[in-house]
Amino acid sequence: MKLFLFIAAVFILCSGSTVSSSNEERCFYFCISRPMKADSTLVLLYTEVKDTTCTLLQSGAIASKWGELADSRCQTTSGCTSDVNIYKAKGDAQKNFDNAINRYRTYYKLEKVKL
C-alpha cells in the first residue's frame, strides 16, 4: 500500500510539472532598430511579430540577441536603437507593429531581418 501511494505521489508530481511548463504564459514581441541621429543612412531594421514564453522575454535573452544584431548592422556613427516591444496579446502586438511600420515608412528604408 505504501509503495502504491509513493508511486501515485511521484506520478502526480511529475504530471503537475509537465502541465505547468506546457501552460507557460505566452508573450508577443517585435524588434526595431533605427539610427539615433538622422544622417545620410536612414535604415530601419525590424522583425515580424513573434511569440515566445514571457519568461524567455523577461530573461533578456532575446533583447541581448537583438542588441548584438542591431549593433552589427548599424550603419551610422551615432549608433542605433535596439528596441524589443513586448505585449500580452497578439492583436496588440500586431496593431502596434503596423502603426510603427506605417509611421517609419516615410522616413526610413525598411529592412526586415530574422532574429
All heavy atoms as an XYZ file, in Angstrom:
901
protein
N       0.820     -1.185      0.000
C       0.000      0.000      0.000
C       0.875      1.264      0.000
O       0.580      2.214     -0.719
C      -0.931     -0.045      1.216
C      -1.875      1.118      1.299
S      -3.022      1.046     -0.074
C      -4.163      2.236      0.401
N       1.949      1.247      0.816
C       2.842      2.399      0.869
C       3.516      2.613     -0.476
O       3.705      3.740     -0.918
C       3.885      2.216      1.967
C       3.327      2.347      3.357
C       4.423      2.182      4.373
C       3.840      2.235      5.782
N       4.860      2.063      6.810
N       3.898      1.501     -1.120
C       4.532      1.596     -2.432
C       3.571      2.222     -3.441
O       3.953      3.069     -4.233
C       4.999      0.221     -2.906
C       5.679      0.175     -4.268
C       6.943      1.038     -4.239
C       6.019     -1.247     -4.636
N       2.314      1.808     -3.405
C       1.314      2.353     -4.308
C       1.149      3.859     -4.083
O       1.096      4.634     -5.034
C      -0.030      1.639     -4.112
C      -1.140      2.257     -4.918
C      -1.219      2.049     -6.284
C      -2.083      3.080     -4.319
C      -2.225      2.639     -7.028
C      -3.087      3.665     -5.054
C      -3.159      3.442     -6.419
N       1.072      4.308     -2.827
C       0.934      5.726     -2.522
C       2.159      6.513     -2.983
O       2.042      7.619     -3.499
C       0.699      5.927     -1.023
C      -0.657      5.472     -0.484
C      -0.715      5.639      1.023
C      -1.784      6.241     -1.139
N       3.356      5.921     -2.817
C       4.584      6.565     -3.254
C       4.581      6.747     -4.774
O       4.879      7.826     -5.290
C       5.802      5.745     -2.811
C       7.097      6.296     -3.335
C       7.648      7.446     -2.797
C       7.754      5.673     -4.388
C       8.832      7.961     -3.286
C       8.935      6.177     -4.882
C       9.478      7.330     -4.326
N       4.217      5.699     -5.504
C       4.183      5.763     -6.972
C       3.139      6.779     -7.429
O       3.384      7.567     -8.338
C       3.920      4.360     -7.570
C       5.128      3.458     -7.305
C       3.609      4.445     -9.059
C       4.917      2.012     -7.658
N       1.987      6.784     -6.759
C       0.933      7.736     -7.116
C       1.405      9.175     -6.877
O       1.160     10.066     -7.687
C      -0.338      7.451     -6.320
N       2.103      9.411     -5.757
C       2.599     10.751     -5.447
C       3.622     11.210     -6.477
O       3.600     12.356     -6.940
C       3.196     10.783     -4.038
N       4.542     10.315     -6.855
C       5.552     10.646     -7.864
C       4.879     10.950     -9.194
O       5.222     11.919     -9.877
C       6.588      9.505     -8.008
C       7.459      9.718     -9.226
C       7.424      9.394     -6.751
N       3.883     10.164     -9.564
C       3.159     10.385    -10.817
C       2.473     11.749    -10.821
O       2.546     12.493    -11.786
C       2.131      9.267    -11.036
C       1.289      9.477    -12.264
C       1.811      9.231    -13.522
C      -0.001      9.952    -12.165
C       1.058      9.444    -14.651
C      -0.774     10.164    -13.283
C      -0.250      9.901    -14.539
N       1.820     12.091     -9.709
C       1.123     13.375     -9.616
C       2.118     14.530     -9.700
O       1.898     15.513    -10.410
C       0.285     13.453     -8.311
C      -0.901     12.489     -8.426
C      -0.188     14.881     -8.048
C      -1.653     12.291     -7.126
N       3.239     14.415     -9.013
C       4.250     15.473     -9.054
C       4.812     15.649    -10.457
O       4.975     16.765    -10.942
C       5.373     15.185     -8.061
C       5.005     15.358     -6.589
C       6.161     14.897     -5.704
C       4.664     16.799     -6.283
N       5.130     14.540    -11.099
C       5.682     14.616    -12.457
C       4.651     15.149    -13.438
O       4.971     15.957    -14.305
C       6.182     13.251    -12.919
S       7.656     12.714    -12.033
N       3.417     14.732    -13.303
C       2.365     15.222    -14.194
C       2.157     16.710    -14.002
O       1.989     17.458    -14.956
C       1.043     14.495    -13.923
O       1.184     13.138    -14.216
N       2.187     17.164    -12.783
C       1.997     18.586    -12.492
C       3.080     19.437    -13.099
O       2.811     20.495    -13.657
N       4.331     18.991    -13.037
C       5.409     19.808    -13.594
C       5.337     19.853    -15.103
O       5.664     20.863    -15.711
C       6.772     19.279    -13.137
O       7.013     18.009    -13.685
N       4.882     18.785    -15.735
C       4.742     18.775    -17.180
C       3.645     19.724    -17.611
O       3.804     20.492    -18.547
C       4.427     17.350    -17.687
O       5.466     16.485    -17.257
C       4.302     17.306    -19.188
N       2.536     19.706    -16.888
C       1.413     20.557    -17.239
C       1.785     22.023    -17.080
O       1.517     22.837    -17.938
C       0.175     20.202    -16.369
C      -0.916     21.237    -16.544
C      -0.332     18.827    -16.727
N       2.460     22.390    -16.004
C       2.769     23.799    -15.784
C       3.734     24.345    -16.837
O       3.623     25.478    -17.246
C       3.340     24.021    -14.381
O       4.585     23.384    -14.261
N       4.683     23.541    -17.293
C       5.623     24.044    -18.289
C       4.963     24.202    -19.653
O       5.296     25.101    -20.394
C       6.855     23.148    -18.388
O       6.482     21.883    -18.873
N       3.996     23.334    -19.978
C       3.343     23.466    -21.275
C       2.312     24.593    -21.264
O       1.922     25.076    -22.307
C       2.688     22.147    -21.688
O       1.639     21.834    -20.796
N       1.875     25.006    -20.088
C       0.907     26.088    -19.971
C       1.576     27.426    -19.656
O       0.906     28.354    -19.227
C      -0.121     25.778    -18.876
C      -1.058     24.671    -19.288
O      -1.276     24.457    -20.467
N      -1.607     23.972    -18.327
N       2.863     27.520    -19.849
C       3.570     28.758    -19.535
C       3.014     29.904    -20.372
O       2.708     29.750    -21.543
C       5.066     28.590    -19.793
C       5.874     29.732    -19.274
C       7.363     29.450    -19.291
O       7.772     28.337    -19.642
O       8.106     30.377    -18.955
N       2.898     31.055    -19.752
C       2.301     32.216    -20.397
C       3.093     32.626    -21.642
O       4.311     32.646    -21.643
C       2.257     33.373    -19.399
C       1.530     34.581    -19.919
C       1.452     35.690    -18.893
O       2.181     35.647    -17.883
O       0.672     36.619    -19.122
N       2.369     32.950    -22.700
C       2.981     33.380    -23.953
C       2.929     34.896    -24.057
O       1.998     35.531    -23.599
C       2.244     32.785    -25.163
C       2.107     31.275    -25.161
C       3.402     30.558    -25.207
N       4.051     30.644    -26.509
C       5.226     30.107    -26.783
N       5.894     29.459    -25.862
N       5.751     30.226    -27.972
N       3.962     35.469    -24.645
C       4.014     36.901    -24.933
C       4.354     37.066    -26.407
O       4.926     36.177    -27.036
C       5.080     37.585    -24.083
S       4.585     37.845    -22.377
N       4.012     38.216    -26.948
C       4.249     38.520    -28.352
C       5.173     39.736    -28.425
O       5.084     40.636    -27.598
C       2.915     38.791    -29.050
C       1.990     37.619    -28.939
C       1.155     37.466    -27.841
C       1.987     36.636    -29.903
C       0.327     36.372    -27.705
C       1.161     35.530    -29.791
C       0.328     35.392    -28.686
N       6.042     39.728    -29.416
C       7.024     40.812    -29.497
C       7.439     41.069    -30.934
O       7.254     40.236    -31.821
C       8.260     40.472    -28.662
C       9.126     39.386    -29.260
C      10.245     39.714    -30.026
C       8.826     38.038    -29.085
C      11.042     38.733    -30.594
C       9.616     37.052    -29.647
C      10.714     37.400    -30.395
O      11.498     36.424    -30.970
N       7.983     42.252    -31.145
C       8.676     42.568    -32.396
C       9.832     43.487    -32.035
O       9.843     44.130    -30.985
C       7.747     43.199    -33.444
C       7.165     44.530    -33.064
C       7.813     45.711    -33.405
C       5.963     44.609    -32.384
C       7.275     46.940    -33.072
C       5.406     45.834    -32.046
C       6.062     47.005    -32.389
N      10.818     43.525    -32.898
C      12.029     44.307    -32.643
C      12.205     45.358    -33.737
O      11.890     45.099    -34.899
C      13.250     43.403    -32.627
S      13.148     42.054    -31.438
N      12.714     46.512    -33.333
C      13.011     47.601    -34.268
C      14.351     48.211    -33.887
O      14.661     48.367    -32.706
C      11.913     48.684    -34.230
C      10.638     48.153    -34.878
C      12.367     49.968    -34.908
C       9.505     49.145    -34.929
N      15.139     48.543    -34.908
C      16.398     49.251    -34.697
C      16.490     50.374    -35.723
O      16.305     50.147    -36.919
C      17.591     48.300    -34.862
O      18.804     49.019    -34.755
N      16.762     51.579    -35.237
C      16.885     52.734    -36.130
C      18.024     53.617    -35.649
O      18.427     53.538    -34.488
C      15.580     53.522    -36.188
C      15.104     54.022    -34.869
C      13.675     54.557    -34.966
N      13.152     54.849    -33.660
C      13.325     55.984    -32.999
N      14.029     56.959    -33.536
N      12.818     56.160    -31.805
N      18.558     54.465    -36.533
C      19.645     55.360    -36.140
C      19.211     56.320    -35.036
O      18.071     56.785    -35.018
C      19.963     56.133    -37.425
C      19.401     55.309    -38.525
C      18.230     54.592    -37.953
N      20.126     56.608    -34.104
C      19.811     57.548    -33.025
C      19.749     58.980    -33.526
O      19.004     59.792    -33.007
C      20.834     57.422    -31.904
C      20.678     56.158    -31.122
S      21.706     56.253    -29.663
C      21.750     54.552    -29.196
N      20.559     59.313    -34.525
C      20.545     60.645    -35.119
C      20.395     60.506    -36.629
O      20.934     59.580    -37.231
C      21.850     61.387    -34.812
C      22.021     61.743    -33.362
C      23.283     62.551    -33.164
C      23.473     62.901    -31.702
N      24.710     63.640    -31.491
N      19.674     61.436    -37.202
C      19.480     61.417    -38.650
C      20.778     61.769    -39.359
O      21.461     62.710    -38.994
C      18.390     62.402    -39.044
N      21.134     60.968    -40.321
C      22.256     61.276    -41.201
C      21.920     60.718    -42.581
O      20.764     60.434    -42.861
C      23.589     60.749    -40.647
C      23.636     59.228    -40.531
O      22.722     58.555    -41.049
O      24.593     58.719    -39.944
N      22.886     60.536    -43.408
C      22.602     60.109    -44.781
C      22.081     58.668    -44.869
O      21.467     58.303    -45.851
C      23.856     60.268    -45.640
O      24.887     59.452    -45.126
N      22.321     57.859    -43.853
C      21.905     56.459    -43.897
C      20.734     56.241    -42.950
O      20.909     56.147    -41.755
C      23.067     55.532    -43.475
O      24.210     55.866    -44.240
C      22.718     54.082    -43.692
N      19.543     56.198    -43.486
C      18.362     56.008    -42.658
C      17.733     54.645    -42.952
O      16.805     54.519    -43.732
C      17.346     57.125    -42.904
C      17.772     58.503    -42.429
C      16.754     59.553    -42.832
C      17.965     58.513    -40.927
N      18.290     53.630    -42.315
C      17.789     52.263    -42.475
C      17.189     51.827    -41.153
O      17.797     51.978    -40.095
C      18.926     51.299    -42.887
C      18.416     49.874    -42.947
C      19.519     51.711    -44.220
N      15.977     51.284    -41.220
C      15.305     50.753    -40.050
C      15.238     49.241    -40.182
O      14.730     48.723    -41.175
C      13.891     51.332    -39.943
C      13.094     50.808    -38.760
C      12.495     51.971    -38.003
C      12.028     49.826    -39.180
N      15.809     48.538    -39.212
C      15.728     47.076    -39.179
C      14.530     46.685    -38.327
O      14.242     47.326    -37.318
C      16.988     46.478    -38.555
C      18.325     46.818    -39.197
C      19.466     46.197    -38.390
C      18.370     46.341    -40.633
N      13.837     45.622    -38.723
C      12.704     45.164    -37.926
C      12.498     43.659    -38.104
O      12.941     43.073    -39.089
C      11.428     45.920    -38.301
C      10.881     45.579    -39.669
C       9.859     44.641    -39.814
C      11.373     46.183    -40.818
C       9.354     44.326    -41.067
C      10.879     45.881    -42.071
C       9.853     44.948    -42.194
O       9.365     44.633    -43.429
N      11.838     43.062    -37.119
C      11.418     41.667    -37.215
C       9.904     41.645    -37.337
O       9.230     42.627    -37.011
C      11.798     40.851    -35.966
O      11.058     41.341    -34.845
C      13.285     40.914    -35.685
N       9.377     40.537    -37.765
C       7.921     40.367    -37.742
C       7.477     40.115    -36.301
O       8.316     39.904    -35.421
C       7.524     39.207    -38.652
C       8.117     37.888    -38.224
C       7.910     36.774    -39.236
O       7.572     37.059    -40.398
O       8.083     35.608    -38.851
N       6.198     40.132    -36.065
C       5.660     39.813    -34.742
C       5.857     38.326    -34.498
O       5.531     37.499    -35.350
C       4.164     40.185    -34.641
C       3.579     39.705    -33.326
C       3.970     41.684    -34.799
N       6.422     38.000    -33.335
C       6.678     36.606    -32.970
C       6.124     36.352    -31.579
O       5.829     37.291    -30.849
C       8.171     36.318    -32.973
C       8.829     36.473    -34.320
C      10.283     36.128    -34.220
C      10.878     36.044    -35.615
N      12.021     35.168    -35.647
N       6.012     35.073    -31.233
C       5.604     34.750    -29.865
C       6.616     33.816    -29.230
O       7.326     33.083    -29.910
C       4.203     34.138    -29.825
C       4.176     32.683    -30.244
O       4.722     32.373    -31.317
O       3.629     31.865    -29.497
N       6.695     33.901    -27.920
C       7.580     33.053    -27.134
C       7.055     33.059    -25.707
O       6.051     33.697    -25.419
C       9.048     33.527    -27.217
O       9.886     32.544    -26.609
C       9.246     34.860    -26.520
N       7.745     32.385    -24.822
C       7.326     32.422    -23.429
C       7.670     33.780    -22.830
O       8.682     34.383    -23.179
C       8.018     31.323    -22.598
O       9.425     31.570    -22.575
C       7.740     29.944    -23.159
N       6.817     34.243    -21.954
C       7.084     35.533    -21.285
C       8.363     35.431    -20.460
O       9.111     36.400    -20.356
C       5.899     35.909    -20.408
S       4.403     36.259    -21.355
N       8.632     34.243    -19.915
C       9.840     34.043    -19.112
C      11.091     34.290    -19.946
O      12.034     34.932    -19.497
C       9.870     32.615    -18.533
O       8.674     32.399    -17.796
C      11.076     32.391    -17.659
N      11.111     33.792    -21.177
C      12.273     33.997    -22.048
C      12.458     35.479    -22.356
O      13.576     35.988    -22.331
C      12.132     33.199    -23.341
C      13.306     33.290    -24.317
C      14.590     32.748    -23.676
C      12.999     32.534    -25.587
N      11.374     36.185    -22.608
C      11.475     37.627    -22.870
C      11.966     38.373    -21.644
O      12.795     39.270    -21.741
C      10.123     38.182    -23.321
C       9.758     37.883    -24.763
C       8.294     38.209    -25.022
C      10.640     38.659    -25.714
N      11.474     37.989    -20.465
C      11.876     38.664    -19.234
C      13.333     38.370    -18.877
O      13.976     39.165    -18.204
C      10.952     38.261    -18.085
C       9.552     38.796    -18.256
C       8.546     38.163    -17.308
O       8.832     37.169    -16.660
N       7.356     38.733    -17.255
N      13.857     37.254    -19.343
C      15.244     36.904    -19.026
C      16.247     37.815    -19.733
O      17.400     37.889    -19.345
C      15.535     35.449    -19.416
O      15.673     35.330    -20.827
N      15.811     38.475    -20.778
C      16.702     39.366    -21.518
C      17.455     38.679    -22.645
O      18.231     39.320    -23.350
N      17.227     37.395    -22.850
C      17.957     36.662    -23.889
C      17.646     37.201    -25.280
O      18.554     37.372    -26.106
C      17.625     35.175    -23.812
N      16.398     37.482    -25.550
C      16.021     37.992    -26.875
C      16.530     39.414    -27.055
O      17.065     39.770    -28.107
C      14.503     37.883    -27.085
C      14.142     36.394    -27.229
C      14.041     38.676    -28.295
C      12.689     36.084    -27.317
N      16.410     40.239    -26.016
C      16.910     41.619    -26.099
C      18.412     41.645    -26.346
O      18.911     42.453    -27.136
C      16.567     42.376    -24.818
N      19.132     40.750    -25.700
C      20.581     40.686    -25.882
C      20.931     40.279    -27.315
O      21.795     40.894    -27.957
C      21.170     39.686    -24.879
O      22.548     39.559    -25.068
N      20.243     39.267    -27.814
C      20.493     38.794    -29.183
C      20.154     39.889    -30.198
O      20.895     40.122    -31.147
C      19.655     37.533    -29.442
C      19.956     36.836    -30.722
C      19.190     35.526    -30.816
C      19.435     34.836    -32.127
N      18.677     33.594    -32.266
N      19.022     40.581    -29.975
C      18.627     41.666    -30.879
C      19.631     42.819    -30.806
O      19.992     43.409    -31.821
C      17.220     42.163    -30.561
C      16.815     43.326    -31.415
C      16.585     44.595    -31.005
C      16.610     43.331    -32.834
N      16.243     45.395    -32.070
C      16.256     44.637    -33.208
C      16.695     42.358    -33.824
C      15.981     44.998    -34.522
C      16.427     42.720    -35.139
C      16.081     44.017    -35.477
N      20.088     43.151    -29.617
C      21.068     44.220    -29.455
C      22.349     43.935    -30.224
O      22.904     44.830    -30.881
N      22.810     42.701    -30.160
C      24.022     42.321    -30.900
C      23.804     42.437    -32.404
O      24.664     42.949    -33.126
C      24.427     40.896    -30.539
C      24.971     40.755    -29.128
C      25.232     39.303    -28.731
O      25.272     38.431    -29.625
O      25.393     39.053    -27.529
N      22.658     41.963    -32.881
C      22.363     42.043    -34.312
C      22.243     43.505    -34.760
O      22.811     43.900    -35.776
C      21.073     41.287    -34.642
C      20.624     41.347    -36.099
C      21.631     40.636    -37.003
C      19.254     40.733    -36.266
N      21.522     44.306    -33.983
C      21.346     45.723    -34.334
C      22.688     46.444    -34.363
O      22.957     47.228    -35.274
C      20.391     46.378    -33.337
N      23.538     46.193    -33.376
C      24.864     46.825    -33.347
C      25.705     46.426    -34.553
O      26.397     47.255    -35.140
C      25.614     46.463    -32.063
C      25.085     47.213    -30.851
O      24.330     48.191    -31.025
O      25.417     46.810    -29.723
N      25.645     45.157    -34.912
C      26.470     44.683    -36.030
C      25.984     45.220    -37.374
O      26.767     45.330    -38.308
C      26.506     43.152    -36.068
O      25.263     42.623    -36.489
N      24.712     45.573    -37.480
C      24.147     46.057    -38.741
C      23.997     47.578    -38.781
O      23.598     48.126    -39.806
C      22.771     45.417    -38.967
C      22.742     43.894    -39.002
C      23.183     43.309    -40.321
N      22.392     43.734    -41.432
C      21.303     43.112    -41.886
N      20.890     42.005    -41.315
N      20.651     43.584    -42.925
N      24.302     48.250    -37.693
C      24.142     49.705    -37.609
C      25.092     50.387    -38.594
O      26.277     50.074    -38.638
C      24.423     50.176    -36.184
S      24.097     51.931    -35.937
N      24.557     51.318    -39.362
C      25.348     51.966    -40.407
C      25.665     53.424    -40.101
O      26.039     54.175    -40.993
C      24.600     51.870    -41.748
C      24.344     50.447    -42.185
C      23.509     50.383    -43.455
O      23.240     51.383    -44.104
N      23.092     49.179    -43.808
N      25.494     53.847    -38.854
C      25.770     55.241    -38.511
C      26.828     55.320    -37.417
O      27.007     54.392    -36.637
C      24.504     55.964    -38.002
O      24.130     55.409    -36.750
C      23.361     55.838    -38.973
N      27.497     56.450    -37.357
C      28.497     56.655    -36.306
C      27.838     57.035    -34.984
O      28.440     56.895    -33.925
C      29.487     57.760    -36.715
O      28.752     58.946    -36.994
C      30.283     57.342    -37.939
N      26.595     57.510    -35.030
C      25.891     57.919    -33.811
C      25.278     56.743    -33.056
O      24.814     56.903    -31.940
C      24.797     58.932    -34.161
O      23.836     58.349    -35.021
N      25.255     55.571    -33.668
C      24.678     54.396    -33.031
C      23.220     54.197    -33.408
O      22.610     55.041    -34.050
N      22.678     53.056    -32.998
C      21.307     52.698    -33.334
C      20.585     52.183    -32.091
O      21.215     51.667    -31.172
C      21.282     51.604    -34.405
S      21.961     52.133    -35.993
N      19.273     52.315    -32.104
C      18.467     51.761    -31.024
C      18.352     50.254    -31.207
O      18.644     49.724    -32.284
C      17.053     52.365    -31.010
O      16.369     51.960    -32.199
C      17.096     53.882    -30.908
N      17.921     49.569    -30.176
C      17.622     48.128    -30.296
C      16.412     47.839    -29.416
O      16.531     47.318    -28.329
C      18.828     47.278    -29.893
O      19.241     47.582    -28.575
N      15.253     48.212    -29.919
C      14.009     48.127    -29.158
C      13.335     46.764    -29.314
O      13.178     46.282    -30.435
C      13.029     49.213    -29.614
C      13.649     50.606    -29.579
O      14.464     50.854    -28.676
O      13.318     51.418    -30.448
N      12.929     46.189    -28.188
C      12.112     44.977    -28.179
C      10.776     45.382    -27.570
O      10.713     45.795    -26.420
C      12.763     43.843    -27.360
C      11.867     42.619    -27.334
C      14.134     43.492    -27.915
N       9.725     45.281    -28.351
C       8.381     45.695    -27.945
C       7.585     44.455    -27.557
O       7.372     43.573    -28.393
C       7.699     46.435    -29.097
C       8.506     47.646    -29.519
O       8.372     48.702    -28.951
N       9.397     47.471    -30.499
N       7.131     44.379    -26.307
C       6.518     43.170    -25.751
C       5.054     43.424    -25.405
O       4.721     44.456    -24.810
C       7.269     42.726    -24.484
C       8.744     42.493    -24.812
C       6.638     41.481    -23.880
C       9.626     42.302    -23.587
N       4.195     42.453    -25.745
C       2.759     42.553    -25.497
C       2.218     41.212    -25.010
O       2.730     40.157    -25.373
C       2.016     42.963    -26.784
C       2.537     44.264    -27.337
C       3.597     44.284    -28.233
C       1.995     45.467    -26.929
C       4.101     45.481    -28.712
C       2.495     46.674    -27.409
C       3.540     46.666    -28.294
O       4.038     47.851    -28.767
N       1.146     41.282    -24.235
C       0.483     40.063    -23.737
C      -0.472     39.488    -24.771
O      -0.749     38.295    -24.765
C      -0.295     40.366    -22.450
C       0.567     40.789    -21.302
C       1.111     39.618    -20.580
C       1.900     40.083    -19.362
N       2.345     38.995    -18.566
N      -1.000     40.328    -25.652
C      -1.976     39.874    -26.647
C      -1.416     40.051    -28.057
O      -0.798     41.077    -28.368
C      -3.269     40.666    -26.504
N      -1.652     39.055    -28.897
C      -1.144     39.104    -30.266
C      -1.741     40.285    -31.039
O      -1.049     40.948    -31.804
C      -1.455     37.800    -30.995
C      -0.862     37.744    -32.377
C      -1.063     36.408    -33.042
C      -0.343     36.388    -34.374
N      -0.446     35.079    -35.021
N      -3.019     40.555    -30.816
C      -3.666     41.668    -31.509
C      -3.020     43.001    -31.181
O      -2.842     43.845    -32.062
N      -2.668     43.200    -29.913
C      -1.993     44.441    -29.508
C      -0.620     44.546    -30.164
O      -0.224     45.622    -30.632
C      -1.832     44.498    -27.991
C      -3.153     44.684    -27.265
O      -4.136     45.116    -27.907
O      -3.196     44.388    -26.056
N       0.097     43.440    -30.192
C       1.426     43.442    -30.818
C       1.321     43.768    -32.299
O       2.070     44.606    -32.813
C       2.105     42.089    -30.619
N       0.380     43.144    -32.990
C       0.236     43.370    -34.431
C      -0.197     44.803    -34.723
O       0.329     45.442    -35.643
C      -0.765     42.382    -35.029
C      -0.765     42.370    -36.540
C       0.563     41.898    -37.120
O       1.049     40.818    -36.812
N       1.164     42.712    -37.982
N      -1.119     45.333    -33.932
C      -1.593     46.709    -34.132
C      -0.446     47.704    -33.949
O      -0.252     48.606    -34.769
C      -2.714     47.013    -33.140
C      -3.248     48.417    -33.237
C      -4.328     48.655    -32.194
C      -4.727     50.108    -32.157
N      -5.674     50.389    -31.079
N       0.338     47.549    -32.897
C       1.462     48.466    -32.652
C       2.566     48.290    -33.677
O       3.229     49.261    -34.054
C       1.976     48.289    -31.225
C       1.041     48.936    -30.232
O       0.937     50.149    -30.172
N       0.327     48.132    -29.459
N       2.781     47.065    -34.129
C       3.751     46.811    -35.190
C       3.332     47.550    -36.463
O       4.135     48.267    -37.076
C       3.863     45.309    -35.461
C       4.677     44.969    -36.678
C       6.054     44.959    -36.616
C       4.063     44.666    -37.885
C       6.817     44.645    -37.738
C       4.806     44.355    -39.003
C       6.189     44.343    -38.931
N       2.080     47.368    -36.861
C       1.582     48.025    -38.075
C       1.701     49.545    -37.964
O       2.120     50.210    -38.917
C       0.122     47.626    -38.334
C      -0.033     46.157    -38.712
O       0.969     45.525    -39.122
O      -1.163     45.643    -38.589
N       1.343     50.095    -36.806
C       1.447     51.551    -36.600
C       2.893     52.018    -36.722
O       3.168     53.048    -37.350
C       0.879     51.949    -35.242
C      -0.628     51.859    -35.187
O      -1.303     51.843    -36.211
N      -1.166     51.784    -33.984
N       3.821     51.282    -36.113
C       5.234     51.671    -36.160
C       5.767     51.621    -37.589
O       6.430     52.570    -38.047
C       6.064     50.762    -35.254
N       5.487     50.546    -38.283
C       5.988     50.408    -39.657
C       5.406     51.506    -40.547
O       6.123     52.124    -41.342
C       5.688     48.996    -40.216
C       6.487     47.949    -39.451
C       5.962     48.927    -41.709
C       7.996     48.136    -39.477
N       4.119     51.771    -40.409
C       3.498     52.829    -41.218
C       4.073     54.203    -40.888
O       4.264     55.029    -41.774
C       1.977     52.820    -41.035
C       1.340     51.632    -41.721
O       1.864     51.110    -42.699
N       0.220     51.182    -41.197
N       4.373     54.450    -39.622
C       4.946     55.735    -39.209
C       6.370     55.893    -39.745
O       6.742     56.947    -40.258
C       4.931     55.831    -37.686
C       5.478     57.139    -37.154
C       5.343     57.259    -35.640
N       6.110     56.244    -34.932
C       5.589     55.269    -34.158
N       4.293     55.163    -34.005
N       6.357     54.405    -33.556
N       7.179     54.847    -39.632
C       8.593     54.944    -40.024
C       8.797     54.833    -41.529
O       9.837     55.248    -42.040
C       9.411     53.869    -39.319
C       9.554     54.098    -37.831
C       9.307     53.077    -36.925
C       9.951     55.335    -37.321
C       9.458     53.278    -35.557
C      10.089     55.546    -35.966
C       9.849     54.517    -35.086
O       9.989     54.721    -33.739
N       7.847     54.282    -42.244
C       7.973     54.063    -43.696
C       8.297     55.364    -44.431
O       9.015     55.374    -45.425
C       6.667     53.461    -44.216
C       6.630     53.135    -45.665
C       5.289     52.539    -46.083
N       4.786     51.504    -45.214
C       5.132     50.211    -45.263
N       5.999     49.813    -46.170
N       4.604     49.334    -44.443
N       7.812     56.478    -43.927
C       8.027     57.780    -44.554
C       9.483     58.236    -44.462
O       9.989     58.889    -45.355
C       7.134     58.838    -43.865
O       5.787     58.381    -43.903
C       7.232     60.182    -44.557
N      10.150     57.864    -43.364
C      11.481     58.412    -43.080
C      12.637     57.441    -43.298
O      13.779     57.870    -43.411
C      11.540     58.891    -41.625
C      10.421     59.824    -41.273
C       9.354     59.397    -40.499
C      10.411     61.131    -41.749
C       8.307     60.257    -40.183
C       9.377     61.999    -41.440
C       8.329     61.550    -40.656
O       7.301     62.391    -40.354
N      12.356     56.165    -43.310
C      13.418     55.161    -43.340
C      13.245     54.175    -44.487
O      12.134     53.891    -44.903
C      13.421     54.345    -42.036
C      13.728     55.146    -40.806
C      12.708     55.676    -40.025
C      15.041     55.380    -40.404
C      12.984     56.419    -38.897
C      15.322     56.120    -39.282
C      14.293     56.625    -38.520
O      14.546     57.357    -37.390
N      14.367     53.625    -44.894
C      14.343     52.458    -45.766
C      14.148     51.269    -44.815
O      14.937     51.072    -43.901
C      15.678     52.326    -46.513
C      15.755     51.074    -47.326
C      17.142     50.901    -47.942
C      17.214     49.510    -48.551
N      18.590     49.078    -48.724
N      13.087     50.496    -45.017
C      12.770     49.388    -44.126
C      13.469     48.114    -44.570
O      13.468     47.788    -45.760
C      11.264     49.162    -44.091
C      10.404     50.360    -43.679
C       8.936     49.982    -43.707
C      10.810     50.864    -42.311
N      14.047     47.415    -43.608
C      14.734     46.156    -43.901
C      14.330     45.095    -42.869
O      14.671     45.209    -41.698
C      16.248     46.351    -43.875
C      17.013     45.142    -44.339
C      18.503     45.388    -44.371
O      18.945     46.550    -44.594
O      19.255     44.426    -44.153
N      13.585     44.087    -43.345
C      13.137     43.010    -42.457
C      14.282     42.031    -42.242
O      14.958     41.630    -43.198
C      11.947     42.293    -43.095
C      11.339     41.213    -42.254
C      10.126     40.631    -42.947
C       9.534     39.493    -42.196
N       8.377     38.941    -42.924
N      14.511     41.662    -40.989
C      15.587     40.730    -40.663
C      15.043     39.604    -39.792
O      14.001     39.741    -39.153
C      16.763     41.427    -39.940
C      17.428     42.433    -40.845
C      16.313     42.079    -38.658
N      15.742     38.485    -39.781
C      15.392     37.358    -38.910
C      16.254     37.406    -37.671
O      17.436     37.692    -37.732
C      15.607     36.032    -39.633
C      14.571     35.733    -40.669
C      14.688     34.310    -41.148
C      13.506     33.992    -42.026
N      13.359     32.568    -42.205
N      15.639     37.092    -36.565
C      16.366     37.062    -35.296
C      16.618     35.623    -34.900
O      15.771     34.797    -34.941
C      15.551     37.780    -34.220
C      16.203     37.867    -32.846
C      17.516     38.622    -32.903
C      15.271     38.536    -31.859
